[in-house]
Amino acid sequence: MNKADILVHNGTILTMDSQNKIIHNGMVAISGNTISYIGKPAPNAWQSPARPTAGGDNKDSIKAKKELDIQGGLIIPGLINSHTHAAMTLFRGLADDLPLMEWLHNYIFPAEGKMDADFVRVGTLLACAEMIMAGTTTFCDMYLFEEEVARAAKEAGVRSVVGEVIYDFPSPNYG
């Protein structure tokens, strides 16, 4: 019997393999931080829903600490957000009904002038929690105090690519 930490089953798996294979009524086993099985359950596995068994190359049953029956939902690879300013989650709702330039010059830039590295760390942790809940596993951030963004992403267990923005006006990060 194979063991897994998490078994996600009863869903449609959209793969990213070379054939873009779709597996209906599929299951995914996760052991630690490794996907240990992707495929169909063995025939008649769902007659005992608490213990689905793997089919295909893996005929052994899989016993998991946690099982998620997603009842026909989709199982997809992690999403990638390629443009974020993660810490700006803390500015959500700040005059966000204004035209862009008025919003930036009269509200965001003055607020950013008062923030520090800890503000960015906390805002990024919030953004990471929201991304995880939405299925995003990787993000690309361009903002201020990017060292803190990288630390927060690592702490949250999310992959990140970070790059410091360069302004032609004073920044709280580099003056």
Order of alpha helices (4+ residues) and beta strands (2+ residues): beta-beta-beta-beta-beta-beta-alpha-alpha-alpha-beta-alpha-beta
